[in-house]
Amino acid sequence: MLSSLLFMLLLAFSAEPAAASGAAAVLSQDIAVTLDPPRHELGGESRIAFAPGSRKVRLRLAKQARVDSVRCAGRDLPFTFRSGAIELELPQGETSVALAYHASFNDQVARHPAAGEDPSYGVNATIGSEGTFLGGGAYWYPVPEQVPASRKVTVSAPAGTEAITFGARLARETSAGVTRSVWQETRPVGGLSLCAGPYLVEERKAAGITLYSYFYRDNAQLAPRYLDAAAKYLTLYQELFGPYPFEKFAVVENFFPTGYGFPSFTLLGGSVIKLPFIVDTSLPHEIAHSWWGNGIDVDLSEGNWCEGLVTYLADYLLKERRSQAEAAEYRRQLLIDYASLVTTENDFPLTAFVSRNDPASRAIGYGKAAMVFHMIRSRIGDEAFFSALRELARQRMYRSASWSDLLAAFVRASGQDLAPIRPLIERKGGARLALSGAQSRRLATGWQVTGTLRQSPPYFGQDVPLRLETAAGALTRPVPVPAQGAASFDLAAPGQPQRLLLDPDAEIFRVLSPGEIPATVNSIKGAGNLIGVITRNCRVERGSFRAFLASLSQGKAAVVDEADLKPGQAARHDLLFCGLPGDPALLPAGAETISRGGATEQGDTLTFTVLQRSAPEQGVVALFEPGSPAAAVQYGPKVTHYGKYGYLLFSGGANRRKATAPPADGGAVVRFPGYAP
């Protein structure tokens, strides 16, 4: 199962080709392509009209393409085609050029793609009988240096092969053994992507928008469910952000497990479409990208903000609408993921985030950024927050925006100073906070709690929520922590103090202390010094164990036999055992009480357990216990998708049990005398 690709924020494939200085303005572009799936080829023609006075023209086209002709005013025009660039000069007084070309696209689609953070699975463009995917970065048509003011695409394919691309569908017909469709954009954005396959097509009108589903026969019965959900979320997001910016919205099935959001359609892998929760997780995420990332492109000069914003407005906001407890747990998990996966070696500021390429970059560009948007919203309030987004959509639609543009919009809407937020965007990491010296004492009029909020470098200034639980109820107070370091607090309590908690609802972005982080799959994925250990009980070959490590982003980890593991070496590293070690001393104290849950059984079963070492030792120890080589192959790649869990049991083709042991409190909780859970 490749659901992690969709749980997280997935890459919005809508990068606009950069306009070179002095590039010729493009008034219109007509593109006509004919797909030849058996030969993995397309034949294309394109007519491009430039603004009057344009002379030098530069176009991008796939390096492997063959340019058949370049003509202007009915005559052949000299041109050069090198390294994917066509260069030509328009004759004096001429403004249009017509090109004909052929190209082959046949990126191989893995039958069982390995787990990872590459949302394309290495496929940029492929044409075949199973389906066609042509990404915008594949340059499957001549791409001008500037996006045209209008653009039309005609796609011809063997009868029964339906195609879809950006824009409104003007025509669709099948005759003489050819299925043809015509698409028109009124406000083109970015580079075009195109999909085709033996789809069954459904259409309806909802929320003032034309909706389509393009599903393969095996999943066609799911189309009404997806169209209903699309109508629901388009209605919601139009209320929050303003009018939907494109001519249609379509849910399109892909023949490999992508999770893309394009201008006017989303492309979801067939294996994922079947999952019952996708309509309320990945689908609204991709719909939100219609405004943020597709309608408004990202100015990458200050980093990619759209993945964090869409994570917040889709993945998070929908949970918040269901339950405040669910929302707090989601925020807490974002902090846990960051602390588990991000190290001083792989950290970077949000201004350096472009797209995810590993678990750490996802935790930063999606998770940390989402928390920054939550802090902005908490600071300025819902009315100003969503008003700013609507105004930004009005002003910047079909253009690009930067972090500075977003912050300026929030400041205008609220009148509040957001300067304290900028360090979280422009600098690595976040505040490392802990309670220190907390004491309670009884006064004549009640109780008093005093102490210090310590901050370890690097320092960040912000208001930190403290919750004091007492016999007479709980109270929450923000404590301003300066950018220079620590802050003292003095809280008046209505009753005898029981517990003091530092940011218990995860309202701010901070780096959790090790004691606040549960031992999970992500602890292994983020380990910087992991050793894989093969025991005598390991039921797989060394190569299979290495493949499992690679699926957890630990392909470079050293692998040793248990007999060769030195005591000092074990103490200094996180360990992942294949099988149960023969030496019990290698396991954390209390490990013998773990429910094995069938882990020692041979056959169709696999367990994965992550254990926290007890102080003063640090780090984690994990046990990978497949019941057979076949079970390792079947279930091993699934483990990475359960990042927040510390115990997993697979059998009978599915996950049967998942759990996470609670963490210690670190410096985030103080229990006063007399506290009873």
C-alpha positions, 0 to 999 in steps of 0.5 A: 500500500502506498498511502503515505504518498497521499497522506502527506501532502503531495507535490502540486505539479504546476511549476510555471516555466520561468520567463526569460528576460526579453522573452517573446510574449505569447498570445495563444498556442494551439496544440494537437497530439495523436497518441500511439500507445503500442509504439509509446509515441505521439505525433504533435503539431503546435501553432504559436502566436506571439505579440507583434514585434517578437523576433527571437523565439526559444521553445523547450521540447523533449530532448528525444523528440524529432522536429519534423518541420518549423514553418512560418507563413507557409514557408520552412523556417531555419531553426536549431534544436539542441539539448531540448531547446528550439531556437529560431527567429521570426521574419520581419512582420510575422507573429506566428510559427507552426511546428510538427514533431514526433517523440517517444515516452516510455518511462518504466512503471514498476509493478511493485514500486518501492516505498519512498518520498518520490511522488512520481515513482520515477515516471515523468512521461510514459505512453502505453496500452495501460495508460498515458501520463505526460507530466509538465516537466517532460516537455511533450509539446513545444513549451514557450518561455512565457505561458500563453494568454490562451491555450487549446489542446486537441488529443486524438487516440485509438477509439476508447482511449479517453484523454484529459488535460487542463481547461474546459472540454469543448468537444469529445467524440469517437469516429473512424476508430479515433477518440478525440477531445478538445480542451480550452483554457481561458486563463492558462497556468504552468506547463501542461500535463496530459493523461489518457487511458481506457476510461469510463467517463461520468459528468455532472454539474455541482457547486457551479462547476462541471465535474468529471470522473475518468475511472478505469472499469474496475473502479468505475462504480466508485465514481458517484462517491468521488463526485459527491465528495468533490462537490462537497469540498468545492462548496466548502472551499469556495466559501472559505477562499472565494470562486473556484479558479478553473473551468472544471474539476475532474478526478482521474485514475492513474495506472501507477500510485500517484497523488497529484493536484493539477490545475482543474484535475487530480490524478490518483492511483487506482490502488489508492482510489479503492481505499475508503478514506481517500475521499475525505483525506487526499481528495480535499487536499488536492482540491485545496491545491486548486487555489494554493499552488495551482491557481496561485503559483509559488514564488520559490525565491522564499521557499514553497509555502503551498504544501504547508498551507494546503496541509493545514487547510485540508488535512488539518482543518477537516479534523478540527471541524470534526473534533478539537481533540482530533485537531490537537492530536494532529498538531501533536503528531506534526511535532512528533514527526519533526522531532523524530525525523529532523536532525541538525544535519538534515534541517533547513529553513522553510525558505529553502523548502522546494519539494519533499524528497525524504521524510525529514523534508516532508516534516519541515515543508508540510508539518512545520509550515502547517504549524506556522499557519496555525500560529498565525491563525491563532494570533490573528483570529479566524475572521482575519485569517480567512479574510486574508486568504480570500483577498490574496486569492482575489489579488494573486490568482493566476500569478505567483506569491511568496511567504512575504506576500502571505504574511503581508496579507495577514497583517493587512487583514488583522492589523497585527505585527507578525514579525515574531513569526518570521524567524520560524520561516527564515531560520532552522529549527524551533524553540526547545523549551522545558519547565524548571524549578516549578513550585507551589505554595499556599497563600492566604487567598489561594495557591501560587505556582512559580517557576521558569520556562527554560529555552535551549539555543537556538532561541525563538521568542514567542508566547508559550501556553501553560496549563495548570490543573488544580483541584478546582479546575484548570487554567491556561495562560500564555507566558511570553518567552523572549528571543534571548532565553528563559522566562519566569512565570507566576500563576495564581491557582484557584485550588491546590495545584496538581499538574503543570503542562507546557503547551499540552494541546500543541498550539505552537511549533517547538522541538520536543524533548526526547522524553516527549517523543514516543518510540515509533517507526518514525524514530527509526526513519529519523535515526542518524546512527542506526545499525541493522543487526541480523540475529540467528532468528532472522528468517530472511536473507541479508539482501531482503533485510537491506531492502527493508532498511531502505524502505525506512530511508535507512539504506545506508545503515551498516548491517552486522551479525549479532555475533559481531556487534560489540557492546560499546557499539550497541550502546552508542547506536540505535539498533534494528534487529532482524529477529529476536536477539540471543542476548537479552541485554541488548534489549531495553529493560522491560522488553520481555513483557512485550506481547509477541502477538504471534511474532514467533510464529512462522508463516504469514505474519510479521511484527515490528516493534520499536522500544525506547531505551531507559535513561541514562541510555538514549535512542531506540531499539526495534525488532523486525520479525517476519514469519517467513521470507514471503511475509517480509516481502509482502508486509515489510514495505508497508511498515514505513506507512505507519510512521506514528506507531510503535507496534505493528502486526500484519497477517492475512494480507493486512495490518491486524494491530497497531499501537504506540506506547505513551512517552515519558513527559520530559520537561513538559510536565510537573506533578505536584505533591498529592497528584493522583491520575 
